[in-house]
Amino acid sequence: MSGPDPTLAPKLVLGALVLGAAALGVRAVLRRRFRAAARRSIHRFRARLDRYKLVRRDEVERELLADPRVGEAVAAHAAEHGLGEAEVREIVRRYVTEIVPAFSVLSYYKFGYNAARALVHLLYRPSLATRHLGALRAVPRTDGVVYLINHRSNADYVVLAYVLANTASLSYAVGEWARTWPLEYVFKSFGSFFIRRGFREPLYHAVLERYVQLITRHRVTQAFFPEGGLTRDGALRPPKLGLLDYTLRTLAEPGFTADLWLVPVGINYDRVLEDRTLIRERAVGLEPRGRLAQVRTVAGYLGWNALRFVTGRLKRYGRVAVAFGEPLSARAWLAAREVDVLALPRPERLGRLEGLAAEMMRRIGQAIPVTPVPLGAAALLSFGGSAVERTRALERMDELRDLLLEAGATIVPAEATVPELWDRARRTFRMRRLVVEEGGTLVILPAGRPLLEYYANSIRHHLPAARRWEMTPAAGPDEDLPHLGGERGAGSRER
């Protein structure tokens, strides 16, 4: 009977070494190929890629954990709650892991861009207004840029990333709704950072503030929605000041001499994918729907459109349009104040920054494009009644179009005549069962009125004040019909 082979152990060790070397070789080859593909993507798009995005995530986390102001917040939290410093630092580590993204050039420019392009063109006809693009391109590359965008749909992230792919890679501030698998990993690979809206803990906000200021110091191009959430009635919401305050306070840090440019961005749709869900919170006169009914509706919508896509009958939902407003220099705005705003205590500072936020919301509103559906909805609702002669509706569209152009609004498509604009809006109204035409008379269906008001509200701010009341059915003779109610908690403002 033979004993164990004395050469077996050396053979196993040698085999393991060979396999390990092969694995390392394959890994090195893949790393070189990924880096080469990333370089090709950057050269292809010639976009503004912020170097700090390429810093390893664990290095960013170490820098935040070593930040003296985070350390002060740790000590304060430990003293207030009777915890050990090690326990609090573990909480901070979880916050840092939650907030800090893991940007990937390939994920953003290969997967992200191609998916965004396919999705946008599948659903819409995208348009980019060129006004103020020259001013945007004139912003020095040594300065920081923050895009401030009105928030109409969760598709805003996709549309803006696609439209700005040749300009910059955006680091979005994303709400906690996206912290679900696999969205969390997708957004983080795109460079987005997560924020907990309505979470008031000082320790968390100290970590979030220092992260925002860290990437601002390194001139990372950011984008956030100053309204803080999706509009429920189609109109612009009051701005929140938290992220704006965090970002601007970077300008007061020693050694940071660059400027910070705030770029207003307006976005509008002929159809917002989640519009019916959004207006349910505000609609008066419509029966509330339970969770099961909503799930059935979404499932039916997805199934029906999947069938239309497979059979080649899926039609696009009209236009999605993006336009830029005039960029604003934050340093110039602050220098024009009679006091050092950033040196003021927080309550006074936020009071002063409300003026800046209001100015940016004005510029965002001015940039919001006018697409056919909002224009058609505004014309129909301006009569106050439910039945309108088609010829009168077109005359009103022509009148509103002139008023909008006088106000400096961007109408998309710019070359379309009023009959062409109406024809594009009419298709959507008919497809969505909002308006029917009988013998030259347009009849607004009762259940469709809140949705028409939602779209008309997106351009109300462009019109003279004397015209705005006519677009609110609740103020007219049909006040008993379904309509959008007032904003809940309109008097409060999150900061």
KENU-65082 format. One line per 4 residues: their letters; for each residue x, y, z of C-alpha. Coordinates in steps of 0.1 Angstrom, whole numbers. Last residue first. Example, Ala and Ser with C-alpha at 12.3 -4.5 7.8 and 13.67 -1.06 7.14 Angstrom:
SA	137/-11/71  123/-45/78
This chain:
RERS	-347/746/45  -382/735/41  -408/762/36  -443/763/51
GAGR	-471/785/38  -481/762/10  -487/734/34  -509/717/9
EGGL	-510/735/-24  -544/748/-34  -568/726/-54  -566/713/-90
HPLD	-599/710/-107  -629/687/-111  -661/706/-120  -680/726/-94
EDPG	-660/758/-103  -673/757/-139  -682/794/-140  -647/806/-134
AAPT	-623/809/-105  -620/771/-101  -612/769/-138  -578/785/-133
MEWR	-565/796/-167  -585/828/-168  -567/840/-136  -534/842/-155
RAAP	-544/866/-182  -543/899/-163  -510/888/-146  -492/888/-180
LHHR	-482/854/-192  -449/836/-187  -458/825/-152  -487/805/-165
ISNA	-464/783/-186  -463/751/-164  -498/758/-151  -513/750/-185
YYEL	-500/714/-181  -515/708/-147  -547/726/-158  -552/702/-186
LPRG	-547/673/-162  -573/688/-138  -598/691/-167  -595/656/-180
APLI	-620/640/-156  -647/665/-167  -641/660/-205  -633/693/-223
VLTG	-655/696/-254  -641/711/-286  -667/722/-310  -662/718/-348
GEEV	-689/692/-352  -679/672/-321  -643/672/-309  -633/654/-278
VLRR	-608/665/-251  -590/648/-223  -592/612/-236  -554/606/-234
MRFT	-551/598/-271  -574/627/-281  -556/653/-260  -523/640/-272
RRAR	-533/642/-308  -548/676/-303  -515/691/-289  -497/682/-321
DWLE	-525/695/-343  -526/727/-322  -490/734/-328  -494/728/-365
PVTA	-524/751/-367  -504/778/-347  -474/775/-371  -443/756/-362
EAPV	-409/772/-367  -401/775/-330  -408/739/-321  -409/746/-292
ITAG	-417/781/-280  -391/799/-259  -405/827/-237  -393/863/-241
AELL	-425/879/-227  -434/892/-262  -431/857/-275  -455/844/-248
LDRL	-480/872/-256  -478/863/-293  -483/826/-286  -513/835/-263
EDMR	-530/853/-291  -524/826/-316  -536/800/-292  -567/821/-286
ELAR	-574/822/-323  -570/784/-324  -595/780/-296  -619/803/-313
TREV	-618/783/-345  -623/750/-326  -654/763/-309  -651/758/-271
ASGG	-672/737/-247  -662/731/-211  -663/767/-199  -636/790/-184
FSLL	-625/803/-218  -588/804/-208  -589/766/-202  -588/758/-239
AAAG	-559/782/-247  -539/771/-217  -543/734/-226  -531/741/-262
LPVP	-500/760/-250  -492/733/-224  -496/706/-251  -476/723/-278
TVPI	-444/730/-259  -435/762/-241  -399/762/-228  -390/769/-192
AQGI	-361/795/-193  -380/824/-178  -392/802/-150  -356/791/-143
RRMM	-345/828/-143  -373/837/-119  -364/807/-97  -328/820/-97
EAAL	-339/854/-86  -361/840/-59  -332/819/-46  -309/849/-45
GELR	-334/869/-26  -341/840/-2  -303/840/4  -307/870/27
GLRE	-332/853/50  -310/822/49  -281/842/62  -302/858/90
PRPL	-313/824/102  -278/809/98  -258/836/115  -242/860/91
ALVD	-207/856/77  -220/843/43  -240/875/38  -211/899/42
VERA	-232/930/42  -243/957/17  -249/930/-10  -233/935/-44
ALWA	-203/913/-35  -227/884/-29  -242/886/-64  -208/890/-80
RASL	-194/860/-61  -224/839/-71  -220/847/-107  -253/841/-125
PEGF	-258/821/-157  -285/833/-181  -312/807/-186  -308/774/-204
AVAV	-335/755/-223  -347/719/-224  -377/706/-244  -395/673/-242
RGYR	-419/670/-271  -446/646/-282  -454/614/-264  -439/591/-290
KLRG	-459/564/-307  -458/527/-299  -473/507/-328  -443/486/-337
TVFR	-459/454/-325  -434/449/-298  -436/485/-287  -474/485/-287
LANW	-474/453/-265  -449/470/-241  -471/501/-241  -501/480/-231
GLYG	-482/461/-204  -466/492/-189  -500/510/-187  -518/480/-174
AVTR	-492/475/-147  -494/512/-138  -532/512/-136  -533/479/-116
VQAL	-508/493/-91  -528/525/-88  -560/505/-82  -542/484/-55
RGRP	-529/515/-37  -564/530/-35  -578/557/-58  -593/590/-46
ELGV	-625/601/-64  -620/632/-84  -637/665/-74  -606/683/-62
ARER	-572/671/-75  -542/680/-54  -527/647/-43  -541/629/-74
ILTR	-522/655/-95  -489/636/-91  -502/601/-100  -519/614/-131
DELV	-487/632/-142  -463/602/-138  -451/600/-174  -451/638/-179
RDYN	-465/644/-214  -459/674/-237  -430/681/-215  -410/710/-201
IGVP	-375/717/-188  -359/750/-177  -323/752/-166  -308/781/-145
VLWL	-270/781/-143  -254/792/-110  -217/800/-115  -193/797/-86
DATF	-161/817/-86  -127/804/-78  -106/818/-49  -109/789/-24
GPEA	-79/794/-1  -98/802/30  -135/791/29  -161/818/23
LTRL	-169/807/-12  -177/772/1  -206/788/19  -224/790/-14
TYDL	-228/753/-18  -242/746/17  -266/775/14  -279/764/-20
LGLK	-283/729/-6  -304/741/22  -324/769/6  -357/753/-6
PPRL	-374/771/-34  -411/778/-36  -428/755/-62  -431/762/-99
AGDR	-464/753/-115  -474/719/-128  -499/712/-100  -479/685/-80
TLGG	-444/699/-88  -418/673/-80  -395/678/-51  -369/701/-35
EPFF	-379/732/-55  -342/740/-59  -337/709/-80  -301/699/-81
AQTV	-271/697/-104  -234/697/-97  -202/701/-117  -173/692/-94
RHRT	-151/723/-88  -128/706/-62  -140/731/-36  -176/723/-46
ILQV	-169/686/-41  -158/692/-5  -185/718/1  -212/692/-7
YREL	-195/666/14  -191/691/43  -228/699/42  -239/663/40
VAHY	-217/653/70  -229/683/91  -265/676/80  -263/641/93
LPER	-250/653/127  -276/680/129  -305/654/126  -333/671/107
FGRR	-343/644/81  -369/662/59  -352/652/27  -325/625/31
IFFS	-298/633/5  -281/609/-19  -251/617/-42  -250/612/-79
GFSK	-218/603/-97  -233/581/-124  -220/550/-106  -239/562/-76
FVYE	-272/565/-96  -268/529/-109  -259/515/-75  -289/531/-58
LPWT	-312/522/-86  -306/484/-83  -318/481/-55  -335/509/-37
RAWE	-321/543/-26  -338/561/-54  -366/574/-33  -340/588/-9
GVAY	-337/620/-29  -309/626/-55  -285/655/-56  -271/651/-91
SLSA	-234/651/-100  -235/660/-137  -211/650/-164  -206/681/-185
TNAL	-211/697/-219  -213/669/-245  -235/648/-222  -257/678/-214
VYAL	-288/667/-233  -285/631/-222  -279/638/-185  -307/664/-186
VVYD	-333/639/-201  -324/611/-178  -325/631/-145  -356/649/-157
ANSR	-373/615/-161  -384/617/-125  -407/644/-137  -414/681/-134
HNIL	-385/695/-113  -372/729/-123  -335/729/-126  -305/746/-110
YVVG	-272/737/-126  -241/744/-104  -208/753/-120  -174/758/-104
DTRP	-147/780/-119  -114/771/-135  -132/762/-167  -142/798/-171
VARL	-179/803/-180  -180/813/-217  -197/781/-227  -227/790/-206
AGLH	-229/825/-221  -229/810/-256  -256/786/-246  -277/815/-235
RTAL	-304/807/-261  -298/774/-279  -330/757/-271  -326/719/-269
SPRY	-354/698/-283  -361/661/-276  -389/643/-296  -402/619/-269
LLHV	-407/584/-257  -383/562/-277  -359/591/-283  -356/597/-246
LARA	-352/560/-238  -326/553/-264  -305/584/-256  -307/577/-219
ANYG	-297/541/-223  -268/551/-245  -257/579/-221  -259/557/-190
FKYY	-243/526/-203  -214/541/-221  -208/576/-209  -219/573/-172
SLVS	-211/536/-165  -179/538/-185  -167/569/-167  -176/554/-133
FAPV	-184/575/-103  -187/558/-69  -210/581/-49  -207/594/-13
IETV	-239/598/6  -247/564/20  -211/555/28  -207/589/45
YRRV	-238/584/65  -227/549/76  -193/563/86  -210/590/106
IERV	-229/564/125  -197/546/132  -181/578/143  -210/582/168
EAEG	-203/548/183  -165/555/186  -172/588/202  -192/571/230
LGHE	-229/580/234  -247/601/259  -271/616/233  -262/653/236
AAHA	-225/647/244  -220/622/216  -238/644/191  -217/675/200
AVAE	-184/655/198  -194/640/164  -204/675/151  -170/689/161
GVRP	-153/660/143  -174/667/112  -161/703/114  -125/690/118
DALL	-128/668/86  -110/635/92  -141/614/84  -147/635/53
EREV	-112/630/40  -113/592/47  -146/589/28  -131/607/-2
EDRR	-101/584/-1  -124/554/1  -143/566/-30  -112/567/-52
VLKY	-106/600/-69  -120/600/-104  -148/624/-96  -121/648/-84
RDLR	-109/652/-120  -141/669/-131  -150/659/-167  -161/688/-188
ARFR	-172/670/-219  -152/663/-250  -178/636/-258  -156/614/-279
HISR	-124/622/-260  -140/612/-227  -155/580/-242  -121/571/-257
RAAA	-104/576/-224  -130/554/-206  -125/526/-232  -87/528/-227
RFRR	-92/526/-189  -116/496/-193  -91/479/-216  -62/485/-192
RLVA	-82/472/-162  -93/441/-182  -57/433/-191  -46/438/-154
RVGL	-74/416/-142  -65/389/-167  -29/390/-156  -39/389/-119
AAAG	-61/359/-126  -33/342/-145  -9/349/-116  -33/335/-91
LVLA	-39/304/-113  -2/298/-116  3/303/-79  -25/279/-70
GLVL	-10/253/-94  24/257/-78  9/253/-43  -10/222/-54
KPAL	21/207/-71  42/214/-40  16/196/-18  13/166/-42
TPDP	51/159/-45  52/137/-14  25/114/-29  7/99/1
GSM	18/64/10  16/33/-12  0/0/0
